[in-house]
Amino acid sequence: MVSPVTIGNATLYLGDCREILPSLPKADAVVTDPPYGIREARGKNASRTKPRQGIQLKMPGRTIVARDFGNDGWDDDPLDTSTIDLIRNGARWSIIFGGNYYALPPSKCWLVWDKLNGDSDFADCELAWTNLPKAVRRIRHMWNGMLREGMEPRGFHPTQKPIGVMAWCIQQLPGGVDAILDPLMGSGTTGVAALRMGRKFIGIEIKRQYFEVACQRLEQAERQGDIFRERPLEPAQAQASLFQPESQ
């Protein structure tokens, strides 16, 4: 196994999670966004990030030029059942985006990201399966082109999630959760949210180009500190209970 990169409270592995996970101790929670099998990496992202070449993503101390994601096959199919089971077994608690694309056990608590897309052909929401003992929760967070909330930089990864959404997901975890695992970390958004919240983070990424971006983003998050700790959500991000009464 390749030696990990340590950035503050983050430990990052470049490699295949199927090979690395069995060698790691259990984390407190896995929070991840696996491939959905919808061919998102087959150039579909180009029209959403134009001009794709030359976009400069400003970060204090450095400038990253958005990559041409090209025509890749990593999102052609969902992960196989054994890999999903391996990921779930990596921690006591699990939050898995795209859980509706997988054969997972019944869940009392799904996390619903309402993307506020309006009248468009994009999905209104994305769903995360969990094994959390609570009711369904929803966050409203716009992530649509130039209208995205807070104008957070995009272009690090074709299926990049907002930091605020991943921080909200971590907030749903039970008390005492310290170490967050993302075995499919992509450009490191889950790790950025975890470090900003004062948590430990373990990340695994198989593609070097995204691993390097994740390292840069986590270095910056480590310098910024835990800006999300005990910070209340904005009104637009307020969680809501759906489908089940609050007493459950």
Secondary structure as a PSIPRED ss2 file (coil, helix, strand):
# PSIPRED VFORMAT (PSIPRED V4.0)

   1 M C   1.000  0.000  0.000
   2 V C   1.000  0.000  0.000
   3 S C   1.000  0.000  0.000
   4 P C   1.000  0.000  0.000
   5 V E   0.000  0.000  1.000
   6 T E   0.000  0.000  1.000
   7 I E   0.000  0.000  1.000
   8 G C   1.000  0.000  0.000
   9 N C   1.000  0.000  0.000
  10 A E   0.000  0.000  1.000
  11 T E   0.000  0.000  1.000
  12 L E   0.000  0.000  1.000
  13 Y E   0.000  0.000  1.000
  14 L E   0.000  0.000  1.000
  15 G C   1.000  0.000  0.000
  16 D C   1.000  0.000  0.000
  17 C H   0.000  1.000  0.000
  18 R H   0.000  1.000  0.000
  19 E H   0.000  1.000  0.000
  20 I H   0.000  1.000  0.000
  21 L H   0.000  1.000  0.000
  22 P H   0.000  1.000  0.000
  23 S H   0.000  1.000  0.000
  24 L C   1.000  0.000  0.000
  25 P C   1.000  0.000  0.000
  26 K C   1.000  0.000  0.000
  27 A E   0.000  0.000  1.000
  28 D E   0.000  0.000  1.000
  29 A E   0.000  0.000  1.000
  30 V E   0.000  0.000  1.000
  31 V E   0.000  0.000  1.000
  32 T E   0.000  0.000  1.000
  33 D C   1.000  0.000  0.000
  34 P C   1.000  0.000  0.000
  35 P C   1.000  0.000  0.000
  36 Y C   1.000  0.000  0.000
  37 G C   1.000  0.000  0.000
  38 I C   1.000  0.000  0.000
  39 R C   1.000  0.000  0.000
  40 E C   1.000  0.000  0.000
  41 A C   1.000  0.000  0.000
  42 R E   0.000  0.000  1.000
  43 G C   1.000  0.000  0.000
  44 K H   0.000  1.000  0.000
  45 N H   0.000  1.000  0.000
  46 A H   0.000  1.000  0.000
  47 S H   0.000  1.000  0.000
  48 R H   0.000  1.000  0.000
  49 T C   1.000  0.000  0.000
  50 K C   1.000  0.000  0.000
  51 P C   1.000  0.000  0.000
  52 R C   1.000  0.000  0.000
  53 Q C   1.000  0.000  0.000
  54 G C   1.000  0.000  0.000
  55 I C   1.000  0.000  0.000
  56 Q E   0.000  0.000  1.000
  57 L E   0.000  0.000  1.000
  58 K E   0.000  0.000  1.000
  59 M E   0.000  0.000  1.000
  60 P C   1.000  0.000  0.000
  61 G C   1.000  0.000  0.000
  62 R E   0.000  0.000  1.000
  63 T E   0.000  0.000  1.000
  64 I E   0.000  0.000  1.000
  65 V E   0.000  0.000  1.000
  66 A C   1.000  0.000  0.000
  67 R C   1.000  0.000  0.000
  68 D C   1.000  0.000  0.000
  69 F C   1.000  0.000  0.000
  70 G C   1.000  0.000  0.000
  71 N E   0.000  0.000  1.000
  72 D C   1.000  0.000  0.000
  73 G C   1.000  0.000  0.000
  74 W C   1.000  0.000  0.000
  75 D C   1.000  0.000  0.000
  76 D C   1.000  0.000  0.000
  77 D C   1.000  0.000  0.000
  78 P C   1.000  0.000  0.000
  79 L C   1.000  0.000  0.000
  80 D C   1.000  0.000  0.000
  81 T H   0.000  1.000  0.000
  82 S H   0.000  1.000  0.000
  83 T H   0.000  1.000  0.000
  84 I H   0.000  1.000  0.000
  85 D H   0.000  1.000  0.000
  86 L H   0.000  1.000  0.000
  87 I H   0.000  1.000  0.000
  88 R H   0.000  1.000  0.000
  89 N C   1.000  0.000  0.000
  90 G C   1.000  0.000  0.000
  91 A E   0.000  0.000  1.000
  92 R E   0.000  0.000  1.000
  93 W E   0.000  0.000  1.000
  94 S E   0.000  0.000  1.000
  95 I E   0.000  0.000  1.000
  96 I E   0.000  0.000  1.000
  97 F E   0.000  0.000  1.000
  98 G C   1.000  0.000  0.000
  99 G H   0.000  1.000  0.000
 100 N H   0.000  1.000  0.000
 101 Y H   0.000  1.000  0.000
 102 Y C   1.000  0.000  0.000
 103 A C   1.000  0.000  0.000
 104 L C   1.000  0.000  0.000
 105 P C   1.000  0.000  0.000
 106 P C   1.000  0.000  0.000
 107 S C   1.000  0.000  0.000
 108 K C   1.000  0.000  0.000
 109 C C   1.000  0.000  0.000
 110 W E   0.000  0.000  1.000
 111 L E   0.000  0.000  1.000
 112 V E   0.000  0.000  1.000
 113 W E   0.000  0.000  1.000
 114 D E   0.000  0.000  1.000
 115 K C   1.000  0.000  0.000
 116 L C   1.000  0.000  0.000
 117 N C   1.000  0.000  0.000
 118 G C   1.000  0.000  0.000
 119 D C   1.000  0.000  0.000
 120 S C   1.000  0.000  0.000
 121 D C   1.000  0.000  0.000
 122 F C   1.000  0.000  0.000
 123 A C   1.000  0.000  0.000
 124 D C   1.000  0.000  0.000
 125 C E   0.000  0.000  1.000
 126 E E   0.000  0.000  1.000
 127 L E   0.000  0.000  1.000
 128 A E   0.000  0.000  1.000
 129 W E   0.000  0.000  1.000
 130 T E   0.000  0.000  1.000
 131 N C   1.000  0.000  0.000
 132 L C   1.000  0.000  0.000
 133 P C   1.000  0.000  0.000
 134 K C   1.000  0.000  0.000
 135 A C   1.000  0.000  0.000
 136 V E   0.000  0.000  1.000
 137 R E   0.000  0.000  1.000
 138 R E   0.000  0.000  1.000
 139 I E   0.000  0.000  1.000
 140 R E   0.000  0.000  1.000
 141 H C   1.000  0.000  0.000
 142 M C   1.000  0.000  0.000
 143 W C   1.000  0.000  0.000
 144 N C   1.000  0.000  0.000
 145 G H   0.000  1.000  0.000
 146 M H   0.000  1.000  0.000
 147 L H   0.000  1.000  0.000
 148 R C   1.000  0.000  0.000
 149 E H   0.000  1.000  0.000
 150 G H   0.000  1.000  0.000
 151 M H   0.000  1.000  0.000
 152 E C   1.000  0.000  0.000
 153 P C   1.000  0.000  0.000
 154 R C   1.000  0.000  0.000
 155 G C   1.000  0.000  0.000
 156 F C   1.000  0.000  0.000
 157 H C   1.000  0.000  0.000
 158 P C   1.000  0.000  0.000
 159 T C   1.000  0.000  0.000
 160 Q C   1.000  0.000  0.000
 161 K C   1.000  0.000  0.000
 162 P C   1.000  0.000  0.000
 163 I H   0.000  1.000  0.000
 164 G H   0.000  1.000  0.000
 165 V H   0.000  1.000  0.000
 166 M H   0.000  1.000  0.000
 167 A H   0.000  1.000  0.000
 168 W H   0.000  1.000  0.000
 169 C H   0.000  1.000  0.000
 170 I H   0.000  1.000  0.000
 171 Q H   0.000  1.000  0.000
 172 Q C   1.000  0.000  0.000
 173 L C   1.000  0.000  0.000
 174 P C   1.000  0.000  0.000
 175 G C   1.000  0.000  0.000
 176 G C   1.000  0.000  0.000
 177 V C   1.000  0.000  0.000
 178 D C   1.000  0.000  0.000
 179 A E   0.000  0.000  1.000
 180 I E   0.000  0.000  1.000
 181 L E   0.000  0.000  1.000
 182 D E   0.000  0.000  1.000
 183 P C   1.000  0.000  0.000
 184 L C   1.000  0.000  0.000
 185 M C   1.000  0.000  0.000
 186 G C   1.000  0.000  0.000
 187 S C   1.000  0.000  0.000
 188 G C   1.000  0.000  0.000
 189 T H   0.000  1.000  0.000
 190 T H   0.000  1.000  0.000
 191 G H   0.000  1.000  0.000
 192 V H   0.000  1.000  0.000
 193 A H   0.000  1.000  0.000
 194 A H   0.000  1.000  0.000
 195 L H   0.000  1.000  0.000
 196 R H   0.000  1.000  0.000
 197 M C   1.000  0.000  0.000
 198 G C   1.000  0.000  0.000
 199 R C   1.000  0.000  0.000
 200 K E   0.000  0.000  1.000
 201 F E   0.000  0.000  1.000
 202 I E   0.000  0.000  1.000
 203 G E   0.000  0.000  1.000
 204 I E   0.000  0.000  1.000
 205 E E   0.000  0.000  1.000
 206 I C   1.000  0.000  0.000
 207 K C   1.000  0.000  0.000
 208 R H   0.000  1.000  0.000
 209 Q H   0.000  1.000  0.000
 210 Y H   0.000  1.000  0.000
 211 F H   0.000  1.000  0.000
 212 E H   0.000  1.000  0.000
 213 V H   0.000  1.000  0.000
 214 A H   0.000  1.000  0.000
 215 C H   0.000  1.000  0.000
 216 Q H   0.000  1.000  0.000
 217 R H   0.000  1.000  0.000
 218 L H   0.000  1.000  0.000
 219 E H   0.000  1.000  0.000
 220 Q H   0.000  1.000  0.000
 221 A H   0.000  1.000  0.000
 222 E H   0.000  1.000  0.000
 223 R H   0.000  1.000  0.000
 224 Q H   0.000  1.000  0.000
 225 G C   1.000  0.000  0.000
 226 D C   1.000  0.000  0.000
 227 I C   1.000  0.000  0.000
 228 F C   1.000  0.000  0.000
 229 R C   1.000  0.000  0.000
 230 E C   1.000  0.000  0.000
 231 R C   1.000  0.000  0.000
 232 P C   1.000  0.000  0.000
 233 L C   1.000  0.000  0.000
 234 E C   1.000  0.000  0.000
 235 P H   0.000  1.000  0.000
 236 A H   0.000  1.000  0.000
 237 Q H   0.000  1.000  0.000
 238 A C   1.000  0.000  0.000
 239 Q C   1.000  0.000  0.000
 240 A E   0.000  0.000  1.000
 241 S E   0.000  0.000  1.000
 242 L E   0.000  0.000  1.000
 243 F C   1.000  0.000  0.000
 244 Q C   1.000  0.000  0.000
 245 P C   1.000  0.000  0.000
 246 E C   1.000  0.000  0.000
 247 S C   1.000  0.000  0.000
 248 Q C   1.000  0.000  0.000
